Amino acid sequence: MKQEQLQKLVEDISITFFERPFLHEARFNNRLRTTGGRYLLRSHDIEINPKQFEAFGEEELIGIIKHELCHYHLHIQNKGYKHQDSDFKQLLQKVGGLKNCQLIEGTRNKVTTKHQYSCTKCGLIFNRKRRIDVKRYVCGSCKGKLKKII
């Protein structure tokens, strides 16, 4: 799908489901990794993750566009456009947009444990990416001393 096709699709969905025109730019953004799309508050543009379309098809893409258009139209009307606002939740349910997009395999960074510490008093184990100073820090539960395992 090309940029022009995406723009037309967003404009069509806006008229069909929201009965309001989409007057700004919709574009693909290859740098998006963990999100399906985003609405830009200052420019009112919408960016879509092309990897979502490639991985899950047009139906998923339409759900993402509906989600971003909910942000767009509510923000333009000075209503609650954030995820926690009731206006947003009601409109999203009304138009059938996606609350969350599907996870593309390999897009999230895997957390690797490099350092492991144990409390000498209660035995609680702490997994850490970064090293900590055992002379300076104590156990968060019982204030016991920490000992490095790995």
C-alpha positions in Angstrom: 0.0 0.0 0.0 1.3 3.5 -0.9 1.0 6.8 0.9 -1.8 8.0 -1.4 -3.8 4.8 -0.8 -3.4 5.2 2.9 -4.5 8.8 2.8 -7.6 7.9 0.8 -8.4 5.0 3.1 -8.1 7.2 6.2 -10.4 9.9 4.6 -12.9 7.2 3.6 -13.0 5.7 7.1 -13.4 9.1 8.6 -16.4 10.0 6.5 -18.0 6.5 6.8 -17.6 5.9 10.6 -17.2 9.4 12.1 -19.3 11.4 9.6 -16.5 14.1 9.6 -13.7 14.8 7.1 -10.1 14.1 7.8 -8.3 17.3 6.7 -4.7 16.4 7.6 -2.0 14.0 6.5 -1.9 10.3 7.1 1.5 8.6 6.4 3.4 5.4 7.1 6.3 5.7 9.6 8.8 2.9 9.4 10.5 3.9 12.7 7.4 2.9 14.8 8.2 -0.4 16.5 5.9 -1.2 19.4 2.8 0.7 18.4 0.3 0.4 15.5 0.1 4.1 14.9 0.1 7.5 16.5 -1.8 10.8 16.4 0.3 13.9 16.5 -1.3 16.6 18.6 0.5 19.6 17.1 0.2 18.9 13.4 -3.0 16.7 13.7 -1.3 14.2 11.4 -1.6 10.4 11.8 1.3 8.0 11.4 0.8 4.3 10.8 3.2 1.4 11.4 3.5 -0.3 8.0 4.8 -3.5 9.6 1.3 -4.0 11.2 -0.2 -4.0 7.7 2.4 -6.4 6.3 2.0 -8.8 9.2 -1.7 -8.7 9.9 -3.4 -7.3 6.8 -6.0 -4.6 6.0 -8.5 -5.5 8.7 -5.9 -4.8 11.4 -4.9 -1.6 9.6 -8.5 -0.4 9.6 -8.8 -1.0 13.3 -5.6 1.0 14.0 -6.8 3.9 11.7 -10.2 4.0 13.6 -8.3 4.2 16.9 -6.1 7.1 15.7 -9.1 8.8 14.2 -10.9 8.7 17.6 -7.9 10.7 19.0 -8.0 13.0 16.0 -11.8 13.9 16.0 -12.0 14.2 19.8 -9.0 16.4 20.0 -10.4 18.7 17.2 -13.7 18.9 19.1 -12.0 19.7 22.4 -13.3 16.6 24.1 -11.4 13.9 26.0 -9.1 12.3 23.5 -6.8 10.4 25.8 -7.1 6.6 26.4 -8.4 7.0 29.9 -11.2 9.5 29.0 -14.7 8.3 28.8 -15.3 10.2 25.5 -12.5 8.2 23.9 -13.7 4.9 25.2 -17.2 5.4 24.1 -16.3 6.6 20.6 -13.8 3.7 20.2 -16.4 1.2 21.1 -19.0 2.9 18.8 -16.8 2.8 15.7 -15.3 -0.6 16.5 -11.6 0.5 16.7 -8.8 -1.5 18.2 -7.9 -0.9 21.8 -4.4 -2.5 21.3 -2.7 -3.7 18.2 -1.2 -7.2 17.9 2.4 -7.8 18.8 4.8 -8.3 15.9 7.3 -11.0 16.8 10.8 -9.6 17.6 9.8 -6.0 18.0 10.1 -5.7 21.7 13.5 -5.8 23.4 14.1 -8.8 25.4 15.2 -8.2 29.0 18.3 -10.1 29.9 19.5 -10.6 33.4 23.2 -9.9 33.7 23.4 -9.6 37.5 21.7 -11.5 40.3 21.6 -10.5 43.9 20.3 -12.3 47.0 19.3 -10.9 50.4 21.3 -12.5 53.2 18.4 -12.0 55.7 15.2 -13.1 53.8 16.6 -14.8 50.7 14.8 -12.7 48.2 16.4 -12.7 44.7 16.9 -9.6 42.6 17.5 -9.8 38.9 19.2 -6.7 37.4 20.4 -5.5 34.0 22.9 -3.2 35.6 25.3 -3.8 38.5 24.5 -2.3 41.9 26.8 -1.4 44.8 26.1 -4.0 47.6 27.7 -1.8 50.2 25.3 1.1 49.4 22.0 -0.7 48.8 19.9 -3.0 50.9 16.9 -5.4 50.4 13.7 -3.5 49.7 11.6 -5.8 51.9 13.6 -6.4 55.0 16.6 -4.0 54.8 19.0 -7.0 54.9 22.4 -7.0 53.2 22.7 -8.0 49.5 25.1 -10.6 48.2 26.0 -11.0 44.5 25.2 -14.4 43.0 25.9 -13.9 39.3 
